[in-house]
Amino acid sequence: MCGIVAYVGNKPAAPLLIEGLKRLEYRGYDSAGLAVLSGGTVHTPGTVQMSRSVGRVSVLEEQVNAQSSQFEGTLGIAHTRWATHGSPTQENAHPHTGTTKDGHTIALVHNGIIENYRALRTYLEQKGHVFTSETDTEVLAKLIAELYEVETEGGSGAALERAVQTALREVTGAYAIAVTCEREPHTLVVAKKGSPLIVGVADHAYVVASDASAIVSHTTQAITLEDYQVVRLCAGPRDQIPESPTHGGPWSVDFRTTTIDNEQVRQRVEALELDLEQIELGDYEHYMLKEIMEQPEAVRTSLRGRIDTREGRVVLGGLAGLSRELVRAKRFIFTGQGTAYHAGLIGEYLFEALAKVPSRAHYASELRYRNPIIEEGTVIVPISQSGETADTLAALTEAKERGALSLGAVNVVGSTMARETDAGVYLRVGPEIGVASTKAFTGQVAVLTMMALYMGKRRYLSGGDVERYLEELNAVPDHIAKIVEQSAYIGECVKQVVDRDNWLFLGRGYSYPVALEGALKLKEISYIHAEGMPAAEMKHGPIALIDDGMPVVFIATQGSQYDKVISNIEEVKARGGRVIAVATEGDTRIGDYADFVFHVPAISDALSPMLTVIPLQLLAYHAAVQRGHDVDKPRNLAKSVTVE
């Protein structure tokens, strides 16, 4: 949700900013903009040139290229906006500006929400500031401008830093910001609280972004900001940079990290666990299809080194230090949003079945406001691909404050959630660019399955049962590879029902969360109305919706409730519905009831979600393509929801 890119260095900023914004398009946005600071010295101000547009980054790129001579500076900030306060218009697009008391422009981009912006706006209007947008962000730009105090010796690089620190002490809410000022033409100030921000350290430059994908083509070394940190980044000719080292060539770079209370912080530069090849599209038409097809290797990587079949055990180094506390745990709470919640619901079933411990899945957005009962022995498991989901982080904070032990299931190394949990297990499925999550879901379920078996062996599962599950788990990547070969066939089947605007997805037991996930995928990218529910629930109202030709998707594998599902299918057929079944290989009976059958290899009920979800991902993908939608940029959606 929203994206920030900023640059200060020895190269033209505008092309680099545009490139970075394109790499952030997958996060979801409705407008884009950039500001470049040109000219200026330590004694003379530079000039901010700005361009903003509604729509795709390509529109902004055309505008900038048409005026390329105005965007020749080596310092700039850029942004893709997903509307919160104010509709998607050019006036509401970032960057936003403020004017200092001596008449110089401050430009700012911002991810997050300033909750007390109305009170701050009233204060600033009384000071004479005139607002041109509906956004909360413009308030922050003008507040920094109001607090900016011109220094007698010119732009030392410290006045902007101090103004940002002072302004952020007055702000309530979440933010990741990048700020520049005409009076300090070689200085970029960035800060964060509650929204991710990374500073890439390159040769003679710094590249700042809300996501590592916008940095990795320029450097593999980066600093991950913590909440309430402010970083002043300077790059330029040596005689223009404050506190510049005396050694080295004619070009200098320097950075300083403080808190918003101006307490100095020592930063550690770390290697990014991401390479450029992982985020390139390659020969695929869409990232979503690429990531569906990557699932065999993604799950294999997630399992690698964690399953010891010889000794019949799961090896999870991230949990080793808490094994005693976990064995004694009285209750597990799984929490997430969207796809992550569906994985958590599977986690609930797994932990109760395999570890015999009471478990419950909650939407994170509901959990924190329910005054949750967190008693001694409660473990909370937040689940998130990005590790930055605002609702899930808030639920985690609430549970920890009440004494819960916390275990994260997160994909992004170094993310806020990974740092805030007591322990956890990384998904290790690689970067996921597609907005509609696919390989992160199978990775989440794989990790939760390993955690359940880790617990189960220490509680109630026999050694033989653990060995059987581990053998089956090891075979999952090969099974998924076999399932994705059905992609073309699934696409042909979808053609016959893709014109229908209302679908049902039904399953029992472990297949119920899969039905929820299948319906969500179809809604997200094809804009078809779809509902997932327990198969038995259909008779309690939703059966009234079924009419002639309505597609109804059943997860109908030969598990413990197979006969019950067949009865539900017959009820749908009797009312004219068209049945799409996900069934077990070798099941000859299902063909008598279903119009279309997608087969998956036989596997235990507990492990089946990692297989049965794959045909549903492909179904949704082909439906979206056939209806002419942009699969990787579905309307109104953001990849990482970093505001509540």
GUZA-878197 format. One record per residue (C-alpha): x, z, y. Coordinates in steps of 0.1 Angstrom, whole numbers, padded with zeros to 4 digits, always signed. Each point is the difference from the previous one (the first is absolute). Example, Ala and Ser with C-alpha at 12.3 -4.5 7.8 and 13.67 -1.06 7.14 Angstrom:
# GUZA-878197
+0123+0078-0045
+0014-0007+0034
# end
This chain:
# GUZA-878197
+0000+0000+0000
+0016-0012+0032
+0037-0009+0001
+0029+0007+0023
+0032-0020+0003
+0027+0007+0027
+0035-0013+0006
+0029+0008+0022
+0033-0018-0007
+0021-0031+0007
-0025-0027-0011
-0031-0015+0017
-0028+0025-0008
-0030-0023+0000
+0006-0020-0031
+0010+0031-0019
-0031+0018+0011
-0023-0029-0010
+0017-0001-0034
-0006+0037-0005
-0036-0002+0010
-0005-0027-0026
+0014+0023-0027
-0025+0026+0011
-0030-0022-0001
-0010+0013-0034
-0007+0034+0016
-0032-0013+0017
-0005-0008+0037
-0022-0018+0025
+0023-0006+0029
+0037-0001+0008
+0024+0002+0029
+0036+0005+0011
+0020+0010+0031
+0036-0010+0006
+0023+0016+0027
+0023-0026+0016
+0029+0005+0023
+0011+0032+0017
+0030+0022+0000
+0007+0037+0002
-0005-0002+0037
-0028-0027+0003
-0033-0002-0018
-0010-0027-0025
-0033-0018-0002
-0027+0005-0027
-0017-0032-0012
-0030+0004-0022
-0023-0022-0021
-0031+0011-0019
-0026-0018-0021
-0030+0004-0023
+0002-0013-0035
+0030-0008-0021
+0037+0005+0009
+0003-0038+0000
-0021-0001+0031
+0023+0024+0017
+0030-0020-0011
-0014-0032+0016
-0005+0019+0033
+0035+0014+0000
+0016-0034-0010
-0019-0017+0029
+0018+0024+0024
+0032+0005-0019
+0022+0001+0031
-0018+0033+0011
+0007+0017-0033
+0038-0001-0002
+0008+0037+0000
+0017+0019-0028
-0024+0030+0001
-0036-0002-0009
-0030+0017-0017
-0029-0016-0019
-0032+0010-0017
-0028-0011-0023
-0032+0019+0008
-0029+0011-0022
-0028+0010+0024
-0009+0037+0003
-0007+0007+0036
-0014-0032+0016
-0008-0033-0015
+0026-0027-0010
+0006-0016+0034
+0031-0012+0019
-0004+0029+0024
+0000+0025-0028
+0029-0015-0019
+0034+0017+0002
+0024+0004+0018
-0015+0021+0027
+0017+0008+0033
+0003+0026+0027
+0017+0000+0034
+0025+0026+0010
+0000+0016+0034
+0026-0024+0012
-0019-0030-0012
+0017-0009-0033
-0018-0009-0032
-0001+0020-0031
-0012-0018-0032
-0012+0017-0031
-0013-0008-0035
-0017+0026-0021
-0014+0006-0035
-0024+0029-0004
-0027+0017+0021
+0004+0022+0031
-0029+0024-0005
+0001+0015+0035
+0002-0033+0018
-0032+0005+0020
+0013+0031+0017
+0034-0016+0006
-0017-0031+0014
-0020+0020+0025
+0032+0018+0011
+0018-0033+0005
-0028-0017+0019
+0000+0029+0024
+0037-0007+0004
-0008-0036+0010
+0006-0019-0032
-0023-0029-0007
-0010-0008-0036
-0006-0035-0013
-0008+0006-0036
-0023+0022-0022
+0029+0013-0021
+0015+0035-0004
+0034-0016+0000
-0001-0011+0036
-0004+0037+0009
+0033+0008-0017
+0018-0028+0018
-0012+0012+0034
+0007+0037-0008
+0036-0008-0008
+0002-0021+0033
-0015+0030+0019
+0026+0023-0014
+0029-0023+0004
+0025+0014+0026
+0024-0024+0015
+0036+0011-0002
+0023-0004+0030
+0028-0016-0020
-0023-0028-0013
-0011-0006-0036
+0021+0024-0020
-0021-0004-0031
-0013+0036+0002
-0029-0001+0024
-0022-0020-0023
+0009+0022-0029
-0010+0031+0020
-0033-0015+0012
-0009-0009-0036
+0008+0036-0012
-0021+0015+0028
-0029-0023-0006
-0002+0006-0037
-0001+0037+0005
-0034-0006+0018
-0014-0023-0027
-0023+0010-0029
-0003-0025-0028
+0022-0023-0021
+0026-0025+0013
+0029-0023-0007
+0012-0015+0033
+0027-0023+0014
+0005+0002+0038
+0022-0019+0025
+0004+0002+0038
+0013-0026+0025
+0023+0026+0016
+0018+0005-0033
+0005-0035-0013
+0021+0008-0030
-0020+0030-0012
-0028+0002-0026
-0017+0033-0007
-0020+0005-0032
-0019+0031-0014
-0024+0009-0027
-0025+0025-0013
-0023-0008-0029
+0007-0037+0000
+0030-0015-0017
+0030-0014+0019
+0034-0011-0012
+0031-0008+0020
+0022-0027-0016
+0037+0002+0009
+0014-0035+0002
+0032-0015+0014
+0000+0004+0038
-0038+0007-0001
-0029+0022-0010
-0032-0014-0016
-0030+0024+0000
-0031-0005-0021
-0029+0018-0015
+0008-0016-0033
+0033-0008-0017
-0011-0036-0007
+0006-0008+0036
+0035+0013-0001
+0015-0010-0033
+0010-0035+0010
+0023+0015+0027
+0014+0031-0016
-0003+0022-0031
+0010+0032+0019
-0027+0020+0017
-0011+0034+0014
-0034+0013-0008
-0015+0020+0028
-0016+0033-0006
-0030+0013+0020
+0006+0010+0036
+0034-0018+0001
+0010-0022+0030
+0029-0025-0003
+0017-0016+0029
+0016-0033-0010
+0025-0018+0023
+0018-0034-0005
+0017-0021+0025
+0033-0007+0018
+0023+0030-0003
+0000+0008+0037
-0039+0000-0001
-0005+0026-0028
-0001+0037+0009
+0022+0022-0022
+0017-0031-0014
+0030+0007-0022
+0033-0010+0016
+0012-0020-0030
-0012-0033-0014
-0009-0034+0014
-0019-0011+0031
-0034+0007-0016
-0012+0036-0005
-0029+0016-0019
-0010+0036+0001
-0029+0022-0012
-0011+0036+0005
-0027+0019-0018
-0019+0030+0013
-0033+0017-0004
-0027-0003+0026
+0014+0034+0012
+0034-0016+0006
+0017+0018-0029
+0027-0023-0015
-0004-0012-0036
+0026-0013-0023
-0012-0032-0017
+0010-0014-0033
+0003-0038-0006
-0013-0009-0034
-0002-0033-0020
-0034-0016-0002
-0013-0003-0035
-0013-0036+0007
+0015-0034+0000
-0011-0032+0016
-0008-0018-0032
-0026+0026-0010
-0021-0008+0031
+0003-0038-0001
-0030-0020-0013
+0020-0023-0022
-0019-0027-0018
-0034+0019+0001
-0028-0010+0023
-0009+0036+0009
+0017+0034-0002
-0029+0014-0019
+0004-0025-0028
+0038+0006+0000
-0006+0037-0003
-0025-0003-0028
+0025-0021-0019
+0028+0025+0007
-0019+0028-0018
+0016-0004-0034
+0035+0006+0016
-0013+0025+0025
-0015+0022-0027
+0031-0005-0021
+0022+0012+0029
-0023+0030+0006
+0003+0011-0037
+0037-0008-0003
+0021+0031-0007
-0030+0022-0001
-0012-0004-0036
+0022+0014-0028
-0017-0013-0032
+0028+0014-0022
-0007+0036+0011
-0037-0007+0007
+0000+0012+0036
-0004-0011+0036
+0029+0005+0023
-0010+0005+0036
+0029+0013+0020
-0021+0006+0031
-0021+0026-0019
+0028+0017-0019
+0004+0028+0025
-0037+0009-0001
-0007-0003-0037
-0008+0037-0004
-0024+0000+0029
-0017-0031-0012
-0005+0013-0035
-0017+0031+0014
-0022-0020+0025
-0037+0008-0001
-0013-0031+0017
+0011-0034+0013
-0015-0018+0030
+0007-0037+0003
-0006-0015+0035
+0003-0033+0016
-0020-0028+0017
-0013-0033-0013
+0021-0013-0029
+0020+0032-0001
-0031+0021-0004
-0010-0022-0030
+0034+0007-0015
-0006+0037+0007
-0033-0001-0019
+0019-0014-0030
+0025+0028+0005
-0029+0025-0002
-0011-0014-0034
+0036-0002-0013
+0010+0036+0009
-0032+0015-0014
+0003-0021-0032
+0038+0002-0006
+0010+0032+0017
-0032+0020-0004
+0001+0012+0036
-0031-0001+0024
+0004-0029+0024
-0019-0016+0028
+0005-0031+0021
-0011+0001+0037
+0000-0025+0028
+0027+0014+0023
-0022-0006+0031
-0026+0023-0015
+0023+0026-0015
+0015+0014+0032
-0034+0005+0016
-0016+0017-0029
+0017+0034+0004
+0015-0006-0035
+0005+0028-0025
+0037+0002-0006
+0007+0029-0023
+0032+0012-0017
+0012-0026-0024
-0015-0030+0018
+0021-0032+0001
-0009-0028+0024
+0011-0036-0008
-0002-0023+0030
+0002-0037-0010
+0010-0027+0024
+0019-0033-0001
+0014+0003+0035
+0003+0038+0001
-0013-0001+0035
-0038+0000-0005
-0013+0022+0028
-0030+0015-0019
+0021+0008-0031
+0028+0015+0020
-0026+0022+0018
-0015+0011-0033
+0035+0008-0013
+0008+0021+0030
-0033+0019-0003
+0006+0008-0037
+0036+0011+0005
-0010+0023+0028
-0024+0016-0025
+0027+0005-0025
-0002-0030-0023
+0030-0014-0018
+0003-0037+0008
+0011-0030-0021
+0002-0035+0016
-0007-0033-0017
+0015-0024+0026
+0016-0034+0001
+0020+0000+0032
+0032+0021-0002
+0006+0022+0031
-0037-0002+0011
-0017+0030+0016
-0019+0009-0031
+0032-0002-0021
+0017+0024+0023
-0030+0024+0004
-0008+0006-0037
+0018+0026-0020
+0009-0025-0027
-0012-0034-0012
+0005-0032-0019
+0006-0033+0017
-0020-0030-0012
+0031-0023+0001
-0022-0032+0000
+0018-0016+0030
-0015-0009+0034
-0037-0009+0000
-0008-0025+0028
-0035-0010-0010
-0027+0020+0018
-0021+0003-0032
+0021+0023-0022
+0008-0012-0035
+0034+0010-0014
-0001+0033+0019
-0032+0009-0019
+0015-0007-0034
+0031+0018+0011
-0020+0030+0011
-0019+0001-0033
+0033-0003-0019
+0015+0029+0019
-0031+0022-0005
+0000-0008-0037
+0036+0010-0003
-0007+0032+0019
-0030+0008-0022
+0021-0005-0031
+0028+0021+0015
-0025+0028+0005
-0018-0006-0033
+0031+0004-0021
+0007+0033+0017
-0036+0012-0006
-0022-0013-0028
+0010-0035-0012
+0017-0003-0034
+0033-0017-0003
-0016-0027-0021
-0026-0007+0027
+0026-0002+0027
+0022-0024-0020
-0031-0023-0006
-0009+0000+0037
+0036-0007+0010
+0003-0030-0024
-0032-0014+0014
+0011+0006+0036
+0033-0018-0007
-0020-0031-0011
-0022-0001+0032
+0023-0024+0019
-0001-0025-0028
-0037+0003-0002
-0004-0006+0037
+0022-0031-0003
-0024-0014-0026
-0031+0008+0021
+0013-0018+0032
+0003-0032-0020
-0038-0002+0002
+0001-0005+0037
-0011-0037-0001
-0028+0007-0025
-0013+0029+0022
+0001-0023+0030
-0022-0026-0019
-0025+0026-0010
-0002+0014+0036
-0010-0035+0013
-0033+0003-0018
-0010+0033+0017
+0020+0001+0033
-0030-0010+0021
-0019+0032-0008
+0002+0027+0027
-0008+0031-0021
+0019+0012-0030
+0000+0032-0022
+0031+0014-0018
-0008+0024-0028
+0021+0021-0023
+0000+0033-0019
+0027+0027-0003
+0034-0013+0011
-0016-0033+0008
-0023+0015+0027
+0029+0003+0025
+0011-0035-0010
-0035-0013+0009
+0003+0017+0034
+0034-0017+0005
-0013-0034-0011
-0029+0002+0024
+0023+0011+0028
+0024-0030-0006
-0029-0025+0002
-0014+0016+0032
+0034+0001+0017
+0010-0036-0003
-0030-0021-0009
-0025+0019+0022
-0025+0000-0029
-0022+0031-0001
+0010+0019-0032
-0007+0034-0014
+0018+0019-0027
-0017+0027-0020
-0002+0017-0034
-0018-0024-0024
-0026+0026-0008
-0009+0005+0037
-0013-0035+0001
-0034+0010-0015
-0004+0027+0027
-0008-0024+0028
+0025-0029+0003
-0016-0019-0029
-0027-0009+0026
+0026-0023+0017
+0006-0022-0030
-0016-0034+0002
+0005-0034-0015
+0036-0010+0001
+0014+0032+0016
+0036+0006-0012
+0006+0033-0017
+0035+0009-0011
+0004+0023-0030
+0032+0017-0012
-0010-0002-0036
+0031+0008-0021
-0003+0013-0035
+0004+0036+0009
-0020+0031-0007
-0030-0011+0020
-0001-0037-0010
-0035+0000-0016
-0015+0017+0030
+0015-0027+0023
-0014-0027-0023
-0034+0016+0005
+0005-0002+0038
+0010-0036-0002
-0032-0008-0019
-0021+0016+0027
+0017-0022+0026
-0005-0032-0021
-0037+0008-0005
-0004-0002+0038
+0019-0033+0005
+0033+0014+0011
+0032-0020-0008
+0025+0023-0018
+0038-0002+0005
+0017+0023-0026
+0035+0013-0002
+0003+0005-0038
+0025+0008-0027
+0019-0028-0017
-0016-0008-0033
-0034+0012+0010
-0023-0027-0014
-0032+0019+0007
+0003-0001+0038
-0004-0037+0002
-0037+0003-0011
-0008+0019+0032
+0024-0011+0027
+0000-0032+0020
+0037+0003+0007
+0026+0021-0019
+0035+0010+0012
+0021+0015-0028
+0025+0028+0001
+0022+0014-0029
-0013+0030-0019
+0013+0033+0014
-0011+0037+0001
-0028+0008+0025
+0024+0021+0021
+0023-0029+0006
-0026-0028+0003
-0004+0001+0038
+0035-0016+0005
-0013-0030-0020
-0037-0003+0008
+0007-0001+0038
+0021-0031-0002
-0028-0025-0008
-0020+0016+0029
+0029-0005+0024
+0002-0037-0010
-0038-0004+0002
+0000+0013+0036
+0030-0021+0009
-0016-0033-0012
-0033+0009+0015
+0016+0004+0035
+0020-0032-0003
-0030-0020-0011
-0021+0014+0029
+0028-0011+0024
+0012+0034+0012
+0035+0011+0010
+0008+0021-0030
+0030+0018+0016
-0016+0007+0033
-0036+0011-0007
-0021+0006+0031
-0001+0035+0015
+0024+0014-0026
+0034+0017+0004
+0025+0005-0027
+0010+0035+0010
-0027+0021+0018
+0021+0023+0022
-0029+0013+0022
-0030+0019-0010
# end
